């Protein structure tokens, strides 16, 4: 069986080549440049959209060329002449940049609207997905390289006489934080669904209902997703998050596959953290009057955007608790035989 660490570096290299070519095409005035300002989003657009087309595509060309160089350095013997610190610094930075600074709130919104059977997808959203995939490839590539540098097991990362993963000790509090963080947003949405103008003027709710005939349903669904997500998050530290309860039809009593919990939780954590960063930046920019509040009433920004300021800590807590869940459940390594 081919191990993931044997091909992940080549996947990151391939992504860097392809995305670099795409940005070079946009640099020479090709059509389809995805990082454009959307008037409907305004100040809550991703930060990269504030750059002119030539500047943005040139920056990505440089980053992708550096990515090609550093990925080759991680994969080849000549890479030993490059300081591992430089490789790690660039690789971690590139991964974080792609995962958190490229997507805007439309990524998490498209996930939520899917529960309303609405799929507001576009090339801009697809490009965000492409960048998140690239970020994940770089994330796992640098993990594989870091394990090689540390002389740890390439498969599990353990070393001889190594200590248990530090996040395991904080798993309970991280999970509680991730479960509680969405409640202010859920309460706001439920209040609006009941016609209670919590944090806003009643006129705003009436205007929203005119624009969206399914406004009430939307509020209930969005609030319910937050509450349901919070309850599912508790499974990361509960027994039912490891073994399906016996009363559950067909699969009751069976162990929950680790990736069934880890993959969706990780995707949501990335989308929440990036959207939360954008909302926090936009909120502060408007509140401190660095930018005009186009289409927004300053007196209502606390009620509309305020609950979303918890999205970034919510996403971070969810991501860390998911990592802790994985390390706690992964068991003995089939490759090196080590266990926690």
C-alpha positions as a Markdown table, in Angstrom:
| # | Residue | x | y | z |
|---|---|---|---|---|
| 1 | Unk | 0.0 | 0.0 | 0.0 |
| 2 | Unk | 1.4 | 3.4 | -1.0 |
| 3 | Unk | 1.8 | 5.6 | 2.1 |
| 4 | Unk | 0.4 | 9.2 | 2.0 |
| 5 | Unk | 3.8 | 10.8 | 2.8 |
| 6 | Unk | 5.4 | 9.2 | -0.3 |
| 7 | Unk | 3.1 | 11.1 | -2.7 |
| 8 | Unk | 1.8 | 14.2 | -0.9 |
| 9 | Unk | 4.9 | 16.3 | -1.7 |
| 10 | Unk | 4.5 | 15.6 | -5.4 |
| 11 | Unk | 0.8 | 16.6 | -5.2 |
| 12 | Unk | 1.8 | 19.9 | -3.6 |
| 13 | Unk | 4.4 | 20.4 | -6.4 |
| 14 | Unk | 1.8 | 19.6 | -9.1 |
| 15 | Unk | -0.7 | 22.0 | -7.5 |
| 16 | Unk | 1.9 | 24.8 | -7.4 |
| 17 | Unk | 2.8 | 24.3 | -11.0 |
| 18 | Unk | -0.8 | 24.3 | -12.2 |
| 19 | Unk | -1.9 | 27.3 | -10.1 |
| 20 | Unk | 1.2 | 29.2 | -11.0 |
| 21 | Unk | 0.4 | 28.7 | -14.7 |
| 22 | Unk | -3.1 | 29.9 | -14.1 |
| 23 | Unk | -1.9 | 33.1 | -12.4 |
| 24 | Unk | 0.6 | 33.7 | -15.1 |
| 25 | Unk | -2.2 | 33.5 | -17.6 |
| 26 | Unk | -4.1 | 36.1 | -15.6 |
| 27 | Unk | -1.0 | 38.2 | -15.3 |
| 28 | Unk | -0.8 | 38.6 | -19.0 |
| 29 | Unk | -4.4 | 39.8 | -19.2 |
| 30 | Unk | -6.1 | 36.5 | -19.4 |
| 31 | Unk | -9.8 | 36.3 | -18.5 |
| 32 | Unk | -11.3 | 34.7 | -15.4 |
| 33 | Unk | -9.2 | 36.3 | -12.6 |
| 34 | Unk | -11.2 | 35.2 | -9.5 |
| 35 | Unk | -10.1 | 37.6 | -6.8 |
| 36 | Unk | -12.4 | 40.5 | -7.6 |
| 37 | Unk | -14.4 | 42.8 | -5.4 |
| 38 | Unk | -18.1 | 41.9 | -5.2 |
| 39 | Unk | -20.3 | 44.9 | -4.4 |
| 40 | Unk | -22.7 | 42.7 | -2.6 |
| 41 | Unk | -20.0 | 41.7 | -0.2 |
| 42 | Unk | -18.1 | 45.0 | 0.1 |
| 43 | Unk | -15.8 | 45.2 | 3.1 |
| 44 | Unk | -16.3 | 41.6 | 3.9 |
| 45 | Unk | -14.4 | 40.4 | 0.8 |
| 46 | Unk | -11.2 | 38.4 | 1.1 |
| 47 | Unk | -8.2 | 40.6 | 1.7 |
| 48 | Unk | -6.5 | 39.5 | -1.5 |
| 49 | Unk | -9.4 | 41.0 | -3.5 |
| 50 | Unk | -8.2 | 44.5 | -2.6 |
| 51 | Unk | -5.1 | 44.0 | -4.8 |
| 52 | Unk | -5.2 | 45.0 | -8.5 |
| 53 | Unk | -5.3 | 42.1 | -10.9 |
| 54 | Unk | -1.7 | 42.4 | -12.0 |
| 55 | Unk | -0.4 | 42.7 | -8.4 |
| 56 | Unk | -2.5 | 39.8 | -7.1 |
| 57 | Unk | -1.6 | 37.4 | -10.0 |
| 58 | Unk | 2.1 | 38.5 | -9.8 |
| 59 | Unk | 2.2 | 37.7 | -6.0 |
| 60 | Unk | 0.7 | 34.3 | -6.7 |
| 61 | Unk | 3.1 | 33.6 | -9.5 |
| 62 | Unk | 6.0 | 34.3 | -7.1 |
| 63 | Unk | 4.5 | 32.2 | -4.3 |
| 64 | Unk | 3.9 | 29.3 | -6.6 |
| 65 | Unk | 7.5 | 29.5 | -8.0 |
| 66 | Unk | 8.8 | 29.5 | -4.5 |
| 67 | Unk | 6.5 | 26.6 | -3.8 |
| 68 | Unk | 8.0 | 24.7 | -6.7 |
| 69 | Unk | 11.5 | 25.3 | -5.4 |
| 70 | Unk | 10.8 | 24.4 | -1.8 |
| 71 | Unk | 8.7 | 21.3 | -2.7 |
| 72 | Unk | 11.6 | 20.1 | -4.8 |
| 73 | Unk | 13.9 | 20.8 | -1.9 |
| 74 | Unk | 11.8 | 18.6 | 0.4 |
| 75 | Unk | 11.7 | 15.8 | -2.2 |
| 76 | Unk | 15.3 | 15.7 | -3.4 |
| 77 | Unk | 18.7 | 15.1 | -1.8 |
| 78 | Unk | 20.1 | 18.4 | -2.9 |
| 79 | Unk | 17.4 | 20.0 | -0.7 |
| 80 | Unk | 19.7 | 19.4 | 2.2 |
| 81 | Unk | 21.7 | 22.5 | 1.3 |
| 82 | Unk | 18.6 | 24.5 | 2.1 |
| 83 | Unk | 18.1 | 25.2 | 5.7 |
| 84 | Unk | 15.1 | 23.3 | 7.1 |
| 85 | Unk | 14.0 | 26.4 | 8.9 |
| 86 | Unk | 13.5 | 28.3 | 5.6 |
| 87 | Unk | 11.6 | 25.3 | 4.1 |
| 88 | Unk | 9.4 | 25.0 | 7.2 |
| 89 | Unk | 8.8 | 28.8 | 7.4 |
| 90 | Unk | 7.7 | 29.1 | 3.8 |
| 91 | Unk | 5.7 | 25.9 | 3.7 |
| 92 | Unk | 3.7 | 26.6 | 6.9 |
| 93 | Unk | 3.2 | 30.2 | 5.8 |
| 94 | Unk | 2.0 | 29.2 | 2.4 |
| 95 | Unk | -0.4 | 26.6 | 3.8 |
| 96 | Unk | -1.9 | 29.1 | 6.3 |
| 97 | Unk | -2.2 | 31.8 | 3.6 |
| 98 | Unk | -4.1 | 29.5 | 1.3 |
| 99 | Unk | -6.4 | 28.1 | 4.0 |
| 100 | Unk | -7.3 | 31.2 | 5.9 |
| 101 | Unk | -6.6 | 34.3 | 3.8 |
| 102 | Unk | -8.1 | 33.3 | 0.4 |
| 103 | Unk | -11.6 | 32.1 | 1.3 |
| 104 | Unk | -14.3 | 34.6 | 2.3 |
| 105 | Unk | -17.6 | 33.9 | 4.0 |
| 106 | Unk | -19.2 | 32.6 | 0.8 |
| 107 | Unk | -17.5 | 29.3 | 1.4 |
| 108 | Unk | -19.2 | 28.6 | 4.7 |
| 109 | Unk | -22.4 | 30.2 | 3.4 |
| 110 | Unk | -22.6 | 27.8 | 0.4 |
| 111 | Unk | -22.3 | 24.9 | 2.8 |
| 112 | Unk | -25.2 | 26.3 | 4.9 |
| 113 | Unk | -27.4 | 27.1 | 1.9 |
| 114 | Unk | -27.0 | 23.5 | 0.7 |
| 115 | Unk | -29.3 | 22.5 | 3.6 |
| 116 | Unk | -31.9 | 24.8 | 2.0 |
| 117 | Unk | -31.3 | 23.0 | -1.4 |
| 118 | Unk | -29.7 | 26.2 | -2.7 |
| 119 | Unk | -26.3 | 26.0 | -4.4 |
| 120 | Unk | -25.0 | 29.5 | -5.0 |
| 121 | Unk | -21.7 | 28.3 | -6.5 |
| 122 | Unk | -19.6 | 30.4 | -8.9 |
| 123 | Unk | -16.1 | 30.4 | -10.3 |
| 124 | Unk | -15.0 | 32.6 | -7.3 |
| 125 | Unk | -16.2 | 30.0 | -4.8 |
| 126 | Unk | -14.7 | 27.1 | -6.9 |
| 127 | Unk | -11.4 | 29.0 | -6.9 |
| 128 | Unk | -11.5 | 29.2 | -3.1 |
| 129 | Unk | -12.0 | 25.4 | -2.9 |
| 130 | Unk | -9.0 | 25.0 | -5.2 |
| 131 | Unk | -6.9 | 27.1 | -2.9 |
| 132 | Unk | -8.1 | 25.2 | 0.2 |
| 133 | Unk | -7.1 | 22.0 | -1.5 |
| 134 | Unk | -3.7 | 23.5 | -2.2 |
| 135 | Unk | -3.4 | 24.6 | 1.4 |
| 136 | Unk | -4.2 | 21.1 | 2.6 |
| 137 | Unk | -1.7 | 19.6 | 0.3 |
| 138 | Unk | 1.0 | 22.0 | 1.6 |
| 139 | Unk | -0.1 | 21.4 | 5.2 |
| 140 | Unk | 0.4 | 17.6 | 4.9 |
| 141 | Unk | 3.5 | 18.0 | 2.9 |
| 142 | Unk | 5.2 | 20.1 | 5.5 |
| 143 | Unk | 4.1 | 17.6 | 8.2 |
| 144 | Unk | 5.7 | 14.8 | 6.3 |
| 145 | Unk | 8.9 | 16.8 | 5.8 |
| 146 | Unk | 9.0 | 17.9 | 9.5 |
| 147 | Unk | 8.7 | 14.2 | 10.6 |
| 148 | Unk | 11.6 | 13.3 | 8.3 |
| 149 | Unk | 13.7 | 16.1 | 9.7 |
| 150 | Unk | 12.9 | 15.1 | 13.3 |
| 151 | Unk | 13.7 | 11.4 | 12.5 |
| 152 | Unk | 10.1 | 10.5 | 13.6 |
| 153 | Unk | 7.9 | 7.9 | 12.1 |
| 154 | Unk | 6.8 | 9.2 | 8.7 |
| 155 | Unk | 3.4 | 7.6 | 9.1 |
| 156 | Unk | 2.3 | 8.6 | 12.6 |
| 157 | Unk | 5.0 | 11.2 | 13.7 |
| 158 | Unk | 5.9 | 9.4 | 16.9 |
| 159 | Unk | 9.4 | 9.2 | 18.2 |
| 160 | Unk | 11.1 | 6.7 | 20.5 |
| 161 | Unk | 10.1 | 7.6 | 24.1 |
| 162 | Unk | 8.0 | 10.5 | 22.8 |
| 163 | Unk | 5.5 | 12.3 | 24.9 |
| 164 | Unk | 1.7 | 12.2 | 24.3 |
| 165 | Unk | 0.4 | 14.9 | 22.0 |
| 166 | Unk | -0.1 | 18.1 | 24.0 |
| 167 | Unk | -3.6 | 18.9 | 22.7 |
| 168 | Unk | -5.0 | 15.7 | 24.2 |
| 169 | Unk | -4.7 | 17.3 | 27.7 |
| 170 | Unk | -6.8 | 20.3 | 26.5 |
| 171 | Unk | -9.3 | 18.3 | 24.5 |
| 172 | Unk | -12.2 | 18.8 | 26.9 |
| 173 | Unk | -12.0 | 22.6 | 27.2 |
| 174 | Unk | -11.3 | 23.1 | 23.5 |
| 175 | Unk | -14.4 | 21.0 | 22.6 |
| 176 | Unk | -16.6 | 22.8 | 25.1 |
| 177 | Unk | -15.4 | 26.1 | 23.6 |
| 178 | Unk | -16.2 | 24.9 | 20.1 |
| 179 | Unk | -19.6 | 23.7 | 21.2 |
| 180 | Unk | -20.6 | 27.0 | 23.0 |
| 181 | Unk | -19.2 | 29.5 | 20.5 |
| 182 | Unk | -22.0 | 29.2 | 17.9 |
| 183 | Unk | -24.8 | 29.9 | 20.5 |
| 184 | Unk | -24.8 | 33.7 | 20.2 |
| 185 | Unk | -25.3 | 33.4 | 16.4 |
| 186 | Unk | -28.0 | 30.7 | 16.9 |
| 187 | Unk | -29.8 | 32.8 | 19.4 |
| 188 | Unk | -29.8 | 35.8 | 17.1 |
| 189 | Unk | -31.1 | 33.7 | 14.2 |
| 190 | Unk | -33.9 | 32.1 | 16.3 |
| 191 | Unk | -34.9 | 35.6 | 17.6 |
| 192 | Unk | -35.2 | 36.9 | 14.0 |
| 193 | Unk | -37.2 | 33.8 | 13.0 |
| 194 | Unk | -39.6 | 34.6 | 15.8 |
| 195 | Unk | -39.9 | 38.2 | 14.7 |
| 196 | Unk | -37.8 | 39.6 | 17.6 |
| 197 | Unk | -35.4 | 42.3 | 16.2 |
| 198 | Unk | -32.5 | 41.3 | 18.4 |
| 199 | Unk | -29.7 | 43.8 | 17.8 |
| 200 | Unk | -31.4 | 45.3 | 14.7 |
| 201 | Unk | -34.3 | 47.5 | 13.8 |
| 202 | Unk | -37.6 | 45.8 | 13.1 |
| 203 | Unk | -37.6 | 47.5 | 9.6 |
| 204 | Unk | -34.5 | 45.4 | 8.7 |
| 205 | Unk | -36.4 | 42.2 | 9.4 |
| 206 | Unk | -39.3 | 43.4 | 7.3 |
| 207 | Unk | -37.1 | 44.4 | 4.4 |
| 208 | Unk | -35.3 | 41.0 | 4.6 |
| 209 | Unk | -38.6 | 39.2 | 4.5 |
| 210 | Unk | -39.6 | 41.1 | 1.4 |
| 211 | Unk | -36.3 | 40.2 | -0.4 |
| 212 | Unk | -36.4 | 36.6 | 0.8 |
| 213 | Unk | -39.8 | 34.9 | 1.0 |
| 214 | Unk | -38.2 | 32.1 | 2.9 |
| 215 | Unk | -36.5 | 34.3 | 5.4 |
| 216 | Unk | -38.1 | 32.7 | 8.5 |
| 217 | Unk | -37.1 | 29.2 | 7.3 |
| 218 | Unk | -33.6 | 30.4 | 6.6 |
| 219 | Unk | -33.2 | 31.8 | 10.1 |
| 220 | Unk | -34.5 | 28.5 | 11.7 |
| 221 | Unk | -32.2 | 26.4 | 9.5 |
| 222 | Unk | -29.1 | 28.6 | 10.1 |
| 223 | Unk | -29.7 | 28.6 | 13.9 |
| 224 | Unk | -30.4 | 24.9 | 13.9 |
| 225 | Unk | -27.2 | 24.2 | 12.1 |
| 226 | Unk | -25.3 | 26.0 | 14.8 |
| 227 | Unk | -27.0 | 24.2 | 17.6 |
| 228 | Unk | -26.7 | 20.8 | 15.8 |
| 229 | Unk | -23.1 | 21.5 | 15.0 |
| 230 | Unk | -22.4 | 22.3 | 18.6 |
| 231 | Unk | -24.0 | 19.1 | 19.8 |
| 232 | Unk | -22.1 | 17.0 | 17.3 |
| 233 | Unk | -18.9 | 18.7 | 18.4 |
| 234 | Unk | -19.4 | 17.3 | 21.9 |
| 235 | Unk | -19.0 | 13.8 | 20.3 |
| 236 | Unk | -15.3 | 14.6 | 20.0 |
| 237 | Unk | -15.0 | 13.9 | 23.8 |
| 238 | Unk | -18.0 | 11.6 | 24.3 |
| 239 | Unk | -18.3 | 7.9 | 24.1 |
| 240 | Unk | -20.9 | 8.1 | 21.4 |
| 241 | Unk | -18.3 | 9.9 | 19.2 |
| 242 | Unk | -16.3 | 6.7 | 19.2 |
| 243 | Unk | -19.0 | 4.0 | 19.3 |
| 244 | Unk | -22.4 | 4.4 | 17.7 |
| 245 | Unk | -25.1 | 4.1 | 20.3 |
| 246 | Unk | -26.8 | 0.7 | 20.4 |
| 247 | Unk | -30.3 | 2.2 | 19.7 |
| 248 | Unk | -29.1 | 3.5 | 16.3 |
| 249 | Unk | -30.5 | 1.4 | 13.5 |
| 250 | Unk | -28.3 | -1.0 | 11.6 |
| 251 | Unk | -24.9 | 0.4 | 12.8 |
| 252 | Unk | -25.6 | 0.6 | 16.5 |
| 253 | Unk | -22.6 | -0.6 | 18.6 |
| 254 | Unk | -20.1 | -0.2 | 15.8 |
| 255 | Unk | -17.0 | 2.0 | 16.1 |
| 256 | Unk | -17.2 | 5.4 | 14.5 |
| 257 | Unk | -14.5 | 5.6 | 11.7 |
| 258 | Unk | -12.1 | 8.3 | 12.7 |
| 259 | Unk | -12.2 | 10.1 | 9.3 |
| 260 | Unk | -16.0 | 10.2 | 9.4 |
| 261 | Unk | -15.6 | 12.7 | 12.2 |
| 262 | Unk | -12.3 | 14.3 | 11.3 |
| 263 | Unk | -12.9 | 15.2 | 7.6 |
| 264 | Unk | -16.2 | 17.2 | 7.9 |
| 265 | Unk | -15.1 | 18.8 | 11.2 |
| 266 | Unk | -11.8 | 19.9 | 9.6 |
| 267 | Unk | -13.6 | 21.4 | 6.5 |
| 268 | Unk | -16.0 | 23.3 | 8.7 |
| 269 | Unk | -13.2 | 24.5 | 10.9 |
| 270 | Unk | -11.3 | 25.9 | 8.0 |
| 271 | Unk | -14.3 | 27.7 | 6.5 |
| 272 | Unk | -15.4 | 29.1 | 9.9 |
| 273 | Unk | -11.9 | 30.4 | 10.7 |
| 274 | Unk | -11.4 | 32.1 | 7.4 |
| 275 | Unk | -14.9 | 33.6 | 7.4 |
| 276 | Unk | -14.5 | 34.7 | 11.0 |
| 277 | Unk | -11.2 | 36.5 | 10.1 |
| 278 | Unk | -12.9 | 38.4 | 7.3 |
| 279 | Unk | -15.9 | 39.4 | 9.5 |
| 280 | Unk | -13.6 | 40.5 | 12.4 |
| 281 | Unk | -11.5 | 42.6 | 10.0 |
| 282 | Unk | -14.5 | 44.1 | 8.3 |
| 283 | Unk | -16.3 | 44.8 | 11.6 |
| 284 | Unk | -13.3 | 46.7 | 13.0 |
| 285 | Unk | -12.7 | 48.5 | 9.8 |
| 286 | Unk | -16.3 | 49.8 | 9.8 |
| 287 | Unk | -16.5 | 50.4 | 13.5 |
| 288 | Unk | -13.3 | 52.4 | 13.5 |
| 289 | Unk | -14.4 | 54.2 | 10.4 |
| 290 | Unk | -11.4 | 53.1 | 8.4 |
| 291 | Unk | -13.8 | 52.4 | 5.5 |
| 292 | Unk | -17.3 | 53.6 | 4.8 |
| 293 | Unk | -20.2 | 51.5 | 5.9 |
| 294 | Unk | -21.6 | 50.9 | 2.5 |
| 295 | Unk | -25.1 | 49.4 | 2.7 |
| 296 | Unk | -24.8 | 49.0 | 6.4 |
| 297 | Unk | -26.4 | 50.9 | 9.3 |
| 298 | Unk | -23.7 | 51.5 | 12.0 |
| 299 | Unk | -26.3 | 51.1 | 14.8 |
| 300 | Unk | -27.1 | 47.6 | 13.5 |
| 301 | Unk | -23.6 | 46.2 | 12.7 |
| 302 | Unk | -23.3 | 44.9 | 16.3 |
| 303 | Unk | -26.5 | 42.8 | 15.9 |
| 304 | Unk | -25.8 | 41.6 | 12.4 |
| 305 | Unk | -22.0 | 41.0 | 12.5 |
| 306 | Unk | -21.3 | 40.9 | 16.2 |
| 307 | Unk | -22.2 | 37.2 | 16.7 |
| 308 | Unk | -20.0 | 36.3 | 13.8 |
| 309 | Unk | -16.9 | 37.7 | 15.7 |
| 310 | Unk | -16.9 | 34.4 | 17.5 |
| 311 | Unk | -16.6 | 32.4 | 14.3 |
| 312 | Unk | -12.8 | 32.7 | 14.2 |
| 313 | Unk | -12.3 | 31.4 | 17.8 |
| 314 | Unk | -15.0 | 28.9 | 17.1 |
| 315 | Unk | -13.2 | 27.6 | 14.0 |
| 316 | Unk | -9.8 | 27.5 | 15.8 |
| 317 | Unk | -11.3 | 25.6 | 18.8 |
| 318 | Unk | -13.1 | 23.2 | 16.5 |
| 319 | Unk | -9.9 | 22.6 | 14.5 |
| 320 | Unk | -7.8 | 22.0 | 17.6 |
| 321 | Unk | -10.3 | 19.7 | 19.2 |
| 322 | Unk | -10.6 | 17.7 | 16.0 |
| 323 | Unk | -6.8 | 17.3 | 15.9 |
| 324 | Unk | -6.9 | 16.2 | 19.5 |
| 325 | Unk | -9.7 | 13.7 | 18.7 |
| 326 | Unk | -7.6 | 12.2 | 15.9 |
| 327 | Unk | -4.5 | 11.8 | 18.0 |
| 328 | Unk | -6.4 | 10.3 | 20.9 |
| 329 | Unk | -8.1 | 7.7 | 18.8 |
| 330 | Unk | -5.5 | 6.8 | 16.2 |
| 331 | Unk | -4.1 | 3.8 | 18.2 |
| 332 | Unk | -1.0 | 1.9 | 17.5 |
| 333 | Unk | 0.9 | 2.7 | 14.4 |
| 334 | Unk | 1.0 | -0.2 | 11.9 |
| 335 | Unk | 4.3 | 1.0 | 10.5 |
| 336 | Unk | 6.5 | 1.6 | 13.5 |
| 337 | Unk | 4.4 | -0.2 | 16.2 |
| 338 | Unk | 4.5 | 2.7 | 18.6 |
| 339 | Unk | 1.6 | 3.7 | 20.7 |
| 340 | Unk | 0.8 | 6.7 | 23.0 |
